[in-house]
Amino acid sequence: METKEQFFQTQNLPANRPLEKCKDCGSENLLEDKKQGDLVCFECGLVLISHNIDFTSEWRCFSDDQSGKDPTRIGDPVHPLLESNSGTLISKGLRGSNNLNERLATTQNQSNFQKTDRFLTQSFSKINLFLEKNFLFKGIKERVQELFKSYFDYLTLRSDGSRTRYSLRKDETLSSIAASIFIVSRNEGIPRTFREIHETTKVPKKEIGSRVRAIERSLRGVKISKIRNTEDFISRFCSKLGLPVFISRLADKLAKTVREKEGLYGKNYISVSAASIHVISQLSSLKTKCTAKEIANVAGISEITLRLTQKAMYPYRDKILKTLIPTSFNHLKLENSI
């Protein structure tokens, strides 16, 4: 007959339980089965306590997990932006296989808090996906989620704390997410153009712009900071075009030199960045060249806009040749490219 310690090891049960005595035989060899909630005498088999409730954390062990990480789980962490923070979602299972599960899931879905939290959880997952597609670091994820939640509260909350609705329409949700990403990325100094956000979210640029203005009007203190440099645009555009780093640096110097000049002052920094890249990439000593159409497509502007910006640079060609371009480059080619 195996000992108590051996039985505990084989059954994976705790052996350091408080000492108690059996009411029948007086033995202290008691077995606590936490799965069944029973306290049983190991000697005579008397059930001392049945269906005992364990109020501690419910840890589960997924031993089939092959990822190599700790398989124990205790539920989802508390999310500060969710209302109920319920870490358990009841599944209906297969249709007709378990009527109790279906009734429990229906009851849970009738909760207003569950409806709101389910919508917010799905929206936050979309935000994470769009941020990854736009190559934005996770540090701004919380700010985007907070802005989206604030705008959602503005649209749905009543003065008494109840909601007029518990979710937004699909198009309204996507446009709000896209506008939130645009505002936060701009304010954090890592701006993305309407074209870039449109490519990842599939929301029309016009709709993103109108939603951005709606958020600014609705939420007090939410304003878009103005872009004061072209460095981020140029480095990102050159990376997408496959241009070397020194072209990016020269284009940035060119943009900083001419952007405050007459004829270029007040122009969109995206247009100035695209025109600067096209001018530098057309130097004869460079093997890698990009057409105006390719650069315009990456920047999200028309080829005509790029050409007009280049034309505005022409009066300052002498200063550009003297201060920025090394003597090894073909000056005549640069002048013709402008």
Helices and strands as residue ranges (DSSP letters): H 4-11, E 30-33, E 38-41, E 47-49, E 60-61, E 72-73, H 99-109, H 112-133, G 138-140, H 141-156, H 170-187, H 194-201, H 205-218, H 231-241, H 245-258, H 269-281, H 292-299, H 303-313, G 314-316, H 317-323, H 331-337
